[in-house]
Amino acid sequence: MTSAPSPVRRDGAARTGLVLAGILLLAMNLRASITSVGPVLGDIRADLGLGGAAASFLVALPVIGFAVVSPFAPVVARRVGLEWTLGGSLLVLAGAIVLRSVPVPGAIWVGTALLGAAIAVLNVLIPALVKREYPDRVGAMTGIYSAAQGCIAAIAAGLAVPIAGLTDAGWRLSIGVWAGLALIGFAVFLPQLRRRAEAPAAVSVAGPDAAADVAPDAAAHTADRAETVPTLHVGGLWRTPLAWWVTLYLGLQSTVYYTVITWWPAIESDSGLPAVAAGWHQFVFQALGIAGSLIAAALLHRMRAQSALTVVTAAFAAVAMAGQLAFPALDLVWVVCVGLASGGSITIALSLFGLRTRHHDHAASLSGMAQSVGYLLAAFGPILVGVLHDATGSWDGPLVLLLIVSVGIGVVGALAGRPRFVEDARR
C-alpha cells in the first residue's frame, strides 16, 4: 500500500512554490513602474508643463533613490526581518504608484521619490532572499527572476500608450495601473509574513528560528549555519577590494543599460533610422536582454569563476558601441549585441552578491553597498552623455565614452568574477 505524503513534505513543497512565486512577483515589480513612464512622458510634460530638465530629473529620480536608500535596506531588514521588509516595501510601492498618478500638485514628485525608495529596498534584499532560499542555485534563480523582471518591463513599456488611450485619465491610468501588480505580489508574499515571526536578534537579516516550519534536521542545519556565520561589519566591507570590484561592475554595466534606454533611439535616429524603427529596436533590446539573462543563468552554475563570462558580455557591449560608431547602417546587429550584453551582465552582477559571500546577511550588505554606488553612477551616466552630445553636436564622443566604459566592465568584471569571498578578501 502506498503511504500518503507526510505533512512536513506537503508543507515544504507548498512553501517552496510560494517562495518561488513570491520571488518572481517581487522581481516583476522592480521595473514595470519605471518603464511605463517613458512612452507617455510627452503627455506628462504637456499636462504638467514640465521642461526638458525637469522631465529628465523625473526619469532619473527613481535611480537616484536607488543610490540613496540602498545602504539602509540591510539595516532595516536586520531590525524587522527580511520578509517583513520586502512585504512592507511592496505596500509602499503600491501606495507610491497611486500617489504619483493622482491629480494633486506635487504628487508625481513625492510618489516617484517613494517609488524609488521602495524599489531600492527590493533591489537590495531580493538577492539576499535568493541566497538564503537557494544557496546552491544562486545564478540560475537570479537569471529566472531577471528574465521575469525584463518581461514585465517590456510589457509595461509596450502597453503604456494603449492603456493611456482607454479613458480620459490618460497617462495617469497608464502609470497608476501597476499598483495592482504590487498588491498581487504582496498577496502572494503574505503567507511568508505569517510563517516567519522574525526576531531581529536571532539570525541577522533572515533572523527567524524556522524550526516550527521545517523538518527537525533542516532546522538543525539552519541553526548550525547561523552559529558559524563569520562577522562582517559594514565598514569593513567598504574597505574590501573585492566588494569594490563587484560594486564597480554593477555600476558600469548599469551605466550602459540606462544610457542605452535613454539615448539609443536618438543615436539611431540621427544616423538616419526612422523613429518608428528606433522604437522597435528598443523592444528588440529588451527582448534580447531577457535572452541574455537566461543564457547567463544557464552558464553561471557551471562555472566556479565568472571572470570569463563577464569579459564575454563586456565584449558584446564594446562591439555594439564600436559598430554603431563605424557602421551605423547595421544598427539592428548592434542592438542585438548590446541587448545580450545588458541582460547577461545584470544577471551576473546580481548573482555576484550571493556568489562572493558565504551568508545571505552578507549578500544583503554587499548588495546595499554595490547598488548605492552603482546606481549613483548609472543615474549620472545618461546625463553626462547628453551633456557631451550637446557640447560636441555629435554622438561620436558619447559612443567612444560608452566604448571605454564597456572595456572597463570587462576589466572590473574579471576581477569581481574570481572565486573568492568578501569575508576572506578583507583579511
N, C-alpha and C positions, 0 to 999 in steps of 0.2 A: 504494500500500500504506500502511495506517495505521501510523504509528510508535507503539511502545509508550511509555507514560508514563515519564518519566525517574525514576531512583531518588530524586533530590532532591525531585521533585514529589510522589511517593508518600509519601516520608518526611515531607514538610511537611504533607500532608493528614492523615496518621495522627497527627502530633504535635498539629495543630490540634484534632482530635477529642478526643484525650486531655486536652488543656489545658481545653477546654470542659467535658468530663465531670468533670474534677478540680475546676474552679471550682464547678460545681453541687453536687458532693458536699461540698466544703468548706462551702458555704453551708447545706446541709441539716443539717450538724452544729452550726450556731450556736444553735439554739433548741429542738430536739427534747428534749434532756436537761433543759431548763428547764420547758417547757410540760407535760411529762409528770408533773410533781410536784403541781401544783395540784389536779387531780381526786382524787388519793389522799392529800392532805395530812391529812385527817381520820384515815385509817388510820395514817399515820406518827405523828401526835400520840398516838393511843391506844396504839400499840405501844411507843413510846419515852417516853411520859409527858411530852411537851412542852407547856408552857403557851403561851398566846397570843403573848406577847412572843418566846419562843424560836422559835416557828413562823414568826413574821413575819421574824425575823432570818435564819432558814434560807432563806426565799424570797428575801430581799434580798441574801444573801451572794454569789451569782454576780455581781450587778450591781455590788456594791462591789468585787469582784475586777476587773471591767472597768476601774473607775476607777483602781485601784492599779497594775495591771500594764500598762495600755495605753501609757504613756510609754516603757516599756523594750522593747517589741516591735521598733521600728525599730533600736534599738541591737543587739539580738541578731541581727536579720536582716543587719545590716552585717557582723557578725563571722563568722557561719556560713553566710550565704546565704539568700535568700528561700525557695527550695524546701525546703531542709533545715529551716528554722524552721517552715514550715507542716506538713511531714510529721511532724516531731517533736511538734508540738502535737496532731496527731490521735492519736498514740500515747499521749501524756499524758492526753488527753481520754478515750480508751477505758479506760485504767487507772483514772482518777478515777471514771468511771461505775460500774465494777465495785466499786471500793473503797467507795463510799458505799452500796452495796446489800448488803454483806456484814454478817452479824450479829456485829460486833465493836464494843465500846463506843468511841464517839468517831469511828468510821469515817465516819459520814454527814457529820460536820462537816469532817473533813480532805478527804474525797473531794469535797464540794461546793466547798470553797475551791480545790482544784486544778482542778476543772472550770471554775470562773470564770476562773482564770488562763489555762488553755488556750484557752478561747473568746475571751478578751480579745486574745490574740495573733492568732487567726484573724480576729477582727473588724477589727483594725488593718491586717493585711497583705493581706487579700483585695482591698481597693480598689487597693493598690499593684500587685498581680498583674494586675488588670484594666487598670489604666493602662498597664502595660508591654506586655501582650499585645494589647490592643485600644485603642490611644491615640485612634482616631477614632470609637470606638463606646462610650465610657465610659457614657453614660446608658442606652443600650439594654441593654448587658450587665449593668449594675447592676440594672436592672429585672427582667431574667430571673432573676438569682440571688436577688434579693429575693423574687420570686414563689415560687421553689423553696423558699426558706427558710420562707416563710409557709405553703406547702402542707404541708410536713413538720411544722411547728409545730402546725398544726390537726389533722393526723392523729395526732400523738403525744398531744395532749390528748384526742382522741376515743377512742383505743384504750386509754388508761391504765386505766380501770376494767375493761373487758372482759379485758385481759391479767392484771390483778391477780386476777381470779376464776378463772383457768385452773388454778392449782395452789395448794398450801399456802404457797408462797413469797410470794404476795400482792403487796403493794406493792414488795417487793424485786425481784421479777422484772419488774414493770411499769416501774420506773425503770432497771433494770440492762440490759434488753434492747437499749437504744440504744447500748451499747458496740459492738454489731455494725455499726451504721451508720458509726461512726468507723473501724473496721477496714476496712470496704469502701472508704471514702474513701481511706485510706492505700494500699490495694492498687492503686486506680486512679491515685493520685498517684505511686506508686513509680517508674514509668518516668521521670518528670521528675527524680527524685533521681539516677538513673543517668546521665541525659543531661547533667546540669549539675554538673560538678566545680567548684564555685564557689570563686574566690579572693577573699576578702573585700576585698582592697585594690584590686580591679580596677574595679568599677563600682558602688561603694557598696552599696545594698540588693540589686540584682539581680546585680551583680558579675561574672558569667561572661563569658568570651570565647567566644561560641557559634559561632565560625567553623566548627567541625567539624560542626555540626548543621544549618546553613542554607546557602543558596546564597552564593557569594562576594560578590555585590552586596549582599545583605541583611546579611552580616557587616560589610561596609564601612560600610553605613549605620548599623549599631548602634555601630560604633567611632566614627564621626563624631559621632553623637548623644551618646555618652558623653564625648567630649572637650570638647563645648561646654556641658556641664551647668553652670549657674551655682551658685556656692556659696551654701548656705542653712544657717546654723548654727541649732541648736535654740533657743538663747537669743534669736536674732533673730526667729525665728518667733513666740515668745511675746510679742514686743513689736510684732507686726504687727496693726493693727486688722482687716484682712480675715480673718486667721486666727481672731480672736476672734468675728467675726460668724458664721463657719462653725461655730465651737465652740458658741456660744450657740444657733444654730439647731438643731444636733443635740441639745443638752441639753434645750431646751424642748420639742421635739417628742417626745423620748423620755420626758420627764416626763408628758406627756399619755398616751402609749401605756401606760406601766407603771401609771399611776394608773387608767386605764380597765380594764385586765385585772385589777387588784386589787379595785377598789371598784364598778365599774359594775353588776354583778349586785346588790350590796347597795342601791345607789341605786335601781334599778328595783324591787326587792322592797319597799322602804319606800314606794314610790309605789303599791303595790297589785298589781304583776305577780307571778304565781306563780313559784316558784323554778325549776321546770322550764322555763318560757318564758324566764326570765332566762338560764338555761344555754344555750338555743338561740340567744339573742341574741348570746352570746359566739362561737358558731360563725359567725353572720352577720357579726359584727365581723371575725373572721379572714378569712372568705371575701371580704368587701369590701375588706379590706386587700390581698389578692392582686390584685384588680381595680384598686385604686388604684395599686399598684406598676407594673402593666403599662401603665396609661394614662399615668402619668408618664414611663415609659421611652419610650413612643411619641412623646411630645411633646418630651422633653429634647433629642434630637439635632437637632430642627428650630429650636431657639432658640439664639441667640447669648448672650442673657441669660436667667437663670432667675427673675428677680425676680417677674414676673407670676405664674408658676406657684406660687411659694412663697406669695404672697398669696392666691391662689385656694384652695389646700389649707388654709391657716390659716383662711380664711373658713368653709369647711365645718366645721372643728372648732369655731369660735366659734358657728356656727348650732346645732350639736349641743348645746353647753353651755347656750346661751340657751333653746333649745327644750325641753330636758329640765327646765329650771328653770320655764318658763312653761306648757308644755303637755305634762306627763308622759304623758298618755294616748296621745300619738303617739310612744311610746318607740322603736318599730321604725324610724321615719323617722330619728330622731336617731342610732341605732346605725349605720344605713347611712351617714349623713353623717360620723360620726367614724371609721368603718372606712375609707372612701375617703380621708379626710384623713390618717390614720395611715399607710396603705400608700403613698400618694403622697409624703408628706413624708419618710419614711425612705429612699425611693429617691432623692429629691432630695438629702438630706443625705449619703448615701454617695457619690453622684455628684460632689458638690462637692469631695471630696478630690482627684479627678482633674481636674475642670474648672477649679479655681482654682490648679492647679500646672502646671509645664511638664515635670516629670520624675517618674517613678514613685518615686524615692527621696524626693522632697519630698512626694509624695502620702502615703507611709507616715508621714513625720514629722507632717504635718498631721492625718492620721487618728489618730495616737497622742495628740496634744495634744487634739483635739476629743473623742475618746472618753474620755479621762481625766477631763476636767472635765464633759463632757456626761453621762456615766453616774453621776458623783457627784451631779449634780442629779437624775437620774432615780431614783436609789436613795432619796433623801430626800423626793421629791415625794409618793409614796403615804403615807409616814409622816406628813408634815405634814397631808395631807388627813384621815387618820384621827384625828390629834390635834384638828384643827379640828372635826370632826364630834362627837367625844367632848365637847368643850368647849361646843358650842352645842346638841347634841342634834338637829341638823337637817343635811340635805345642801345647803341653800341656800347657806351660806357656802362650802363646798368647790366647788360649781358656779360660783359667782361667781369664786372664785380661778382655776379652770380656764378660765373665760371670759377673764380678764385674761391668763393665760399664752398662750392662743390668739391674742389680739391681739399679744402680744409676739412670737410665732412669725412673724406676718406682717411685723412691723417689722424684726426682725433678718434674716429671710429675704430681704426686699427689698434689704438692704444686702449680704448674702452672695451674692446671685444676680447681682450686676453683673459684666460680662465683664472681670474683672481677674485678675491672678496675684499670689500672695503674694510671689514673687520680685521683682516690680516694686513692690508696695504697701509693702514695708518700707523703700524708699528715701526 
